[in-house]
Amino acid sequence: MEQLNRVLQELGISKVRLAKYLGVSRQMVYNYLELENINKWPKEKKILLLKLLDIKDGQEDTISKIKVTTDYLLEVENRLAEGLKEVTETEFVDFKGLKKEEHNLISDITFLIKEKLVESENHEENFYALQSVYHMLQSMEFMPEIKYLLAYISKIAGFTQPNVFRFNEEKQFIFEGVIYSAFNLFNSGTATKANAVDSRNRFLNEIESRNEEKLSRTQQLNTVKVQALRELGYDVITTENAAEVFEKIAEIESRAA
């Protein structure tokens, strides 16, 4: 099994893609790879793997003799892509206009999300965690620190080298230093609820202030929308008058500026 792990690593086949190819969960792949040898695998899964590696049934011992050349890597990648084709065709996502690596990323994320949601033991926790991830993605455009946090987690988990900076290098560098100190403080056991009261109160006050600003802006927009409709002689915004109404809203707001 050590040789199989070596080959999979040299081929760059992630546990997520292998799980999708085999039609099992990612955890099941980890379980398979901890077995004594491939003959302990379920027969149909073993056959799928041997097919992927271009090994005939009964010649499992040749895994140790595999040398990963460029040609072999491309052949395996083509077989893997073909094996995953049926999976991706059932996904309800329009991949038109996406690069291959972008397509694969969405497919892998979708697979992981489904896996987390069907896990019965932590289903509710996983649902709320994934819901928070969704909210985080929605907020990423106006909160750049979200990208820095995701990059930090990627580095801590070993997926990205520590000195790789794909965003604003200076800000990301500073953020990583600050968040590392915060995580260390949290995990050290010295941080207590009593110590965090003042900081959390400031956190709550900031959220309340932002919500008040958002409410005020919403009320202001509603007022301007009503005024625009009245000036144009309309009762509601429709697809036919939307452009005209939005133009009038912009005009009214510019008057007040």
Secondary structure as UniProt FT lines:
FT   HELIX           2..11
FT   HELIX           15..22
FT   HELIX           26..33
FT   HELIX           38..40
FT   HELIX           43..52
FT   TURN            53..54
FT   TURN            57..58
FT   HELIX           60..65
FT   HELIX           70..89
FT   TURN            96..97
FT   HELIX           100..118
FT   TURN            121..122
FT   HELIX           123..139
FT   TURN            140..142
FT   HELIX           145..156
FT   TURN            157..158
FT   TURN            162..163
FT   HELIX           169..188
FT   HELIX           193..232
FT   TURN            239..241
FT   HELIX           242..256
//
